[in-house]
Amino acid sequence: MSPSHKSDPTAPAKSGVTTRRPSIDDGIRLWEIARDTEVLDLNSTYAYTLLCRDFAASSIVAEHDGAVAGFVTGYRRPDRPDTLFVWQVAVDAAHRGHGIASRMLIDLLDHLAVAGVSRLETTITASNTASRELFGSVAKKRGSTLTVRDLFASHHISPTQSDPHEPEQLYVIDPA
């Protein structure tokens, strides 16, 4: 998971940005933003539309001037309903570097705290500096502990070893 480039996760959020739950009308736009990052594992437009329908309560989009500028997709773990697993974070290239990713995560955590979510998990590859900085910044802003451990080795997530996926580390913010 990743915002697609290095930005300052401590930057103030861009003026005029609002956040809300996604709707099925946002699915294609989420796919476009994810595609344009050129670093996220791209899912189908159908998958993004399903995420917007079935996981709207645990996801968020940012809007600027009425257009979707970024998104966070996630779900509550069935075996740990107090835990939000963040699937993907992405911000449109025109809006990067303004703290939108951090704002979306914080707004989503604040919203889900009312429903009993007190812990955040995500996986990040070692080369994804932007995501590591983003989640480190969110943990710091919330006064929380951030722990990191290996989770998925390449052979767990690569269909072929000729094109291996980088291993994923589990990042946990607790309390979120």
C-alpha positions, 0 to 999 in steps of 0.5 A: 500500500502506498501514497505514490510518491515522497511527500511531507506527511506533516504538511497542513492539509490542503485548503478546501479539502473535505472527506466523506465515505465513498459511494459506488459512483467513486469506484472508477475514480479510485481505480484511476487514482490507484492506476496513476500512482504507478506503484500500487497493486492495481485492482479491477474497477469492479473491485474498487466499486465493491470496496466503495459499496461493501467497505464504505464504512471503513474507507474514506475519500477526500474531495477538492472542488467536488472531485475525488482527490484521494482515498483510503480503502480498508476493512475491519478484521473479522477476527479483530473488529477493533482493528482497521486494516488499511488496504490502500492509500492514494492521492491524485498527483495534483494534490500530493504533498498537502497532507491529504493522506494523513488527513484521510487516515486521521478522519477515518480513525476518528470516525471509526473510534466511535464504533470501537476501532482502537488499532490500525494495521497495514502492510508496507514494503521496505522500499516504500518510504512515503508510506512508512513516513505517512504511518509514522507521522499518523502514529506520532500525531495520535501519540500512539505506538508504532510497531513493525514486523515481517508479515508476508515473504515474497513467496506468499504473495508472488504468483511466480518467482520470475516477477517477485513481489517485494516482502510486506511488513506489518505496521501496527498503530496502537492505540489508533 
